[in-house]
């Protein structure tokens, strides 16, 4: 992703070749906008021979980029960071495959409930103590062994401001306000936005649940931004189509969605 280095992305030491004793190392990304906080966490982690800090990041966007590239087992994530904060970054990470464990490290305890809504494995208050970090690492080992995958939290809570498309080890963050419509395509969803289109591995159902006030269901395989449809037309085959504000493409509207969509257009 262009500009990741300027956002605070740091590439960790290269992975050792197979056979050098780090096959079972827990790969960690540290994300905090305070260099001293990252340094402290790195020093505490040094007490564990099986921990490999593969990258550091100074904001949520750079943290997501680092995770897309390194596929860590654990992200130590600050909450109050510029741009995409730690809570939103965690909601994106919950959709990553493989999904990393998230442990929040923050100066404030007021975010604890939101942190666990975002499926955090643990929540540490700064200054992080060695014994608390050690306990969190034990929880992470349980999580990465597969025993924690079913615990509560699915990234619910405050909704995201971006969608995240993964692109061959990189990623693209798409602002929600730039999304024109979403179409299901087998196991993916195609995001049509102001700068083109991208694939994301999410379901239309979950997207509608999260962004229901921003998108309208016009077909079982399509959600459209509320501001996009400007009129309904019937094509020569008798099917109703939505004419969009931007672009020449008309989208098919299913019979059950015609009435609600017509009502929505009257309110614009």
Order of alpha helices (4+ residues) and beta strands (2+ residues): beta-beta-alpha-beta-alpha-beta-alpha-beta-alpha-beta-alpha-beta-beta-beta-beta-beta-alpha-beta-beta-beta-beta-beta-alpha
